[in-house]
Amino acid sequence: MQTHGLQVKDRKVTVFGIKKSGIAAIELLVSKGAKVFATEKESEIESSAIVWMEDIGVEFELGFHSRKSIENKDLIVISPGVNPQLPILLEARKMNIPVIGEVELAYQLSNARFLAVTGTSGKSTTVELIGAILSKHIPGVYVCGNIGVPLSRIILNNMGKKLNLVVEASSFQLETIHSFKPEIAVFLNFNADHMDRYSNLQEYFRAKTRIFENQTGDDVALLNYESPMLKDLICGSSKRLYYSHHQKLKKGFYVEDGLVNMDVDGLPCSKVPLNGYQLPGMHNLSNAVASIAATYLFLKEDFCPEKTCSALKEFKGLEHRFEKAGEFNGVVFINDSKSTKPQTTEVAIACLSQPTILILGGSDKGNDFTDLALLVANHPWIKKVIITGKTQRKIKHAFDAIGYRSYKLTPSFKSAVFESIVRSNKGDMVLLSPACASFDEFVDFEQRGRVFKQLIHDAFRQHNND
C-alpha cells in the first residue's frame, strides 16, 4: 500500500499548537525530514516539550503567533484546538500556503485503512467498541483521533506496519481535512453544540458532513436512521446505508428480537445477539448497532458473529461516561463528566430508575438549557439539582423561568459534590452529568471526573474513620 501523497522532506512546516496533537505532528514531521517551526498562543507549555524541541532543533515561540510562523513556509499544520479562522491563518491562505489539520497530515503520511466516526455524542464509546470488535478479527487495530490519541502518534510508532485505524473525528478536526477519506464513515447523531465556535447550527453541521466529501462509490456512509437531520442526508459519491435501534429497515442494520440484523446487497446476511451487552440506555444500544454495522462493512466476508458477540460481552464502557463511581451507605454515585452539553445530560437522565440528585454546571459553550430544565422539572426520579460553575446563573434562569425551585446553588465543584452527599439518602443516586464543559475549574472533563471520584472516596473514608 502507498501513502496518500504528501512529501515533507526538507520542506518548511509550521505546527500551530504545541499540545498533545501538535507534539505528535512535530515528531512525525521531523521523522520525515521536515524543517519544523512550532507556535503556541499559551505562554506556558509542558517543560518536557520545551526541552525536547530544543534538543532536536525545533524552533518555537510561545504566547503569540508571529508573522515568522507563516513567512517562507511551505505548509502549515494546525492542532484541533486551533481555530482555522485565525487572522494569521487567513493571511497564510492568501499567500497560497496550504493549511491542514493534524488528522490530514497523518492520513497523507500513512498507508493505513481508515474507519471514521463523527456525531455530536457517543463517538468515543462507539470507536472504542468498534476497536474492540475489530481486534477480535484482525491485527493492527488502533483507536485514535479526538478520543485522545493523535493519529500522528499511531503512524509514527508503527512505521511500515499494516494498520487499521478507527478514528473519532470531531467537527474541529474535519474542518481542516483535504483528502482524508475513510472507507467507512459513520454519522451517529446531530444536536446543537460548540456554539461558542460556530456562528450557527448549519455551519457546525457542514463541518460534520465533511467526513463524506472525499468518499467514492467504493466507500460507505453509515447513518443513524433515528436522527432527523441524517435521514435524507446527501453523502456525495459514497454508498449510503442506515442503521436503527428502534425500527425494522428494509435494508441495512436493525434490531429485532434481541438480534442485530445485517442485510446489505452483495454481502452475506448475518445476525448478532445483544444479550451480553452491558451498557445501559437506548443511546448505548444505538452505539452498539452502529459499531456492529461499521465492523461488518469494514470486514465484509471476514466478519464473525461469534467474535463480535464476545467483544460485546467483554466491553465495559468508558470512564466518565455514566460510570459507576462507587456505592456508599446505599447511595450510588455516577460519574458522567463527559456530558458537556444539555443533550448528553438528557440522555443520561433517560437511564434513571431511582431517586436522583443531579449535579449540573461548568463552563459555557453557548448552549441553551431550556429543554433540559423542562425535562428535569417534569422527571419523576430527580429530587434535587445542585448547580455550580460559570453557567450557574444561566441554568438557574432556565429553571426560574418555568417555576422550578428544587435546586441549590454552590460556590464550587467541591461544595457541589459535598452538598449532594449531605442531601442523599439510602436508595438514592447522585449523578454528575454537568451539561457543560469543564474549563471553569478543570483542564478537561477527565480531570473533573477524577476529582469527583476522589472527593466521594475521601468523604466516605473520613466518615468511616470517624
Secondary structure, DSSP 8 states (H G I E B T S, - for coil): ----S---TT-EEEEE--SHHHHHHHHHHHHTT-EEEEEESSS---HHHHHHHHHHT-EEEESS--GGGTTT-SEEEE-TTS-TT-HHHHHHHHTT--EEEHHHHHHHT---EEEEEE-SSSHHHHHHHHHHHHHHH-SSEEEEETTSS-HHHHHHHTTTS--EEEEE--HHHHTT-SS---SEEEE-------TTT-SSHHHHHHHHHGGGTT--TTSEEEEETTSGGGTT---TTSEEEEEESSS--SSEEEEETTEEEEE-TTS--EEEE-TT----SHHHHHHHHHHHHHHHHHHGGG--HHHHHHHHHH----TTSSEEEEEETTEEEEE-TT--SHHHHHHHHTT--S-EEEEE--B--S---HHHHHHHHT-SSEEEEEE-STTHHHHHHHHHHTT---EEE-SSHHHHHHHHHHH--TT-EEEE--SSBSTTT-SSHHHHHHHHHHHHHHHHHHHHH-
